[in-house]
Amino acid sequence: MDFLFITQQTLSATIGVNTIIFALAAIGLNMHFGYTGLLNFGQAGFLAIGAYSVAVPVISFGIPLWIAFLIGIFNSIIFALLLGIPTLRLRADYLAIVTIAAAEIVRQIARSATFNEFLGGSDGITGKFGKDFFALNPFKSGLDTPILRFNANDLWVVITGWTLVAVITFVMWIMVNSPWGRLMRAIREDEDAVRSLGKNVYLYKMQSLIIGGVIGSTGGFVYALSRQSVQPDNYGTALTFFAYTVLILGGAARVFSPIVGAMIFWFLIVFIEQILRQGVTNDLIPDWLIGVNQVGQIRFMLMGLGLMALMIFRPQGIFGDKKELALDAKA
Amino acid sequence: MQKPKSADANFALTTSPTPGSAKSDPILIADKITRQFGGLTAVNVDHLEIQRGSITALIGPNGAGKTTFFNLLTGYDSPNSGTWSFNGKNLNGIPPHKVARLGMVRTFQLTKALYRLTVIENMALGARNQKGESVLRSVFPWIWRAQEAEIRARATEILRNFKLLEKQDDFAAALSGGQRKLLEMARALMVEPEMIMLDEPMAGVNPALKQSLLEHIKELRTEGKTVLFVEHDMDMVHEISDWVIVMAQGEVIAEGTPASVMGNEQVIAAYLGAHHNEDLSANLEGA
């Protein structure tokens, strides 16, 4: 087995592009679910809107990338309003149902033949829509060390992506520790009590939905730019549930948990995959047990087992406080 | 900002003890309020006035519609018909948070302490017009830090009064049931209400705490606030209320001073059943 290669692959993934995307998706969910108690099961929709909003204006309409970012933020605010206006007055579980449906509507519209001309149908969009971004890349060559390896473009995405994550996390840390953040946590505990103190709960839930949604859509920006393509089926419900996994791994309602959760998530997936792949190719794992083509599925099975163990032995996640979890909302 | 205390300290002696009687200085007036749930009429209040600066008890047997009436008055539920006003302002269709901002703050029968917030956070949440609660200003702590310090100082003062100060950094969930009741009332005071509506403030509170809670409620009257409370504990009703309103089957069936209401035939009938004085054996013999 080539342990150095395993280490390099695993560490590169741990701080890599996918970790950034999932961290951003989970930071948004942390705002929704962790701090405000909004069960948003449509986070993939926000990422999809972010991703399509950087690709479509540039490719189909020749709009500069920087304006496309603003369009993406604007679109995700509109999407949050569309989701929130009818549902935020209702009980939390209605939001869950509506958001999961809305995210699927976004994906189905994106892959429908009707808008093939602009959105590329089920093939999505591939093209150099990120060239303005990569033109700013100061790195002429990639990073190639025994423990980390990125090509030049990925290195640029990783550096800007982590900067974005750091800025968002810092702002979020200030916000959740402000009276505004206190109000959000209070809404999570009991909306009616907050209303009785003269606070407009509906307005604050809408703010939470918008902020978390915009953060999610920046994850979509990174997703699209890093691959220079947008595929509608990447933004299915699995993406939302992985983002929840990341959040719960780290522990909900902790500022750093989405980051650490995303790192652990991708560390485990790539580590398990590499071990299995090396084991199979070096005949350490017999063919009748696992074939080379099954590695991709089996890593998710093992990941699932690991998550079950986590929920049993550490339900509060990495950063969570078990005592706090035990005081669940209606203790 | 507080309205002066009611000039009429003797209102209990001068007001007619009849259902729906006019008060000399009403803060809350309700007219022809009905609320139906399917075929059941839960509330049917023809006319009701609450005297400013008084402690008024709302009593009645279970299912009399007291809590439903509370929900209607505070905007948590909408009546099928009727109008009501607070300080002369019509409250029809006003949402709960705006009712609270107008100065009418309520507590809940099933205590709504915010469990995973600390006691001091529960308190601070109640303060009005917080700069740091605006989403944009929350990002700039220097804008709201001074105000937050003032709010915490005021919260600390109230907590000390309610003997919860040593619990200020505990999660609200760690409090006992009675302490949660206290916290909820203390938190309502942070809103600086003109009228406070307490739904069963004594339920689950131990006798030692009960006495201090009674003192707090009396103190509110001294400060010129109006208190309306729902309670089953007759000792408490007797001890602190200036005026008692009795509801049964959704209607106001009696009003008056505690003493006059407790002796009222209709009230006794509502609580114990109309035939509680009759000799059951007489009926049996006839059968």
Interface residues (C-beta under 8 A of the other chain):
Chain A: V171 I174 M175 S178 P179 W180 G181 R182 L183 R185 A186 R188 E189 D190 D192 A193 V194 R195 S196 L197 G198 K199 N200 V201 Q207 I211 E324 L327 D328 A329 K330 A331
Chain B: T74 Y76 P95 P96 H97 K98 A100 R101 V105 R106 T107 F108 K112 A113 L114 Y115 R116 L117 E121 N122 A124 L125 G126 R128 Q130 K131 G132 E133 S134 V135 S138 V139 P141 W144 E148 F171 A173 A174 E184 R187 A188 M190 V191
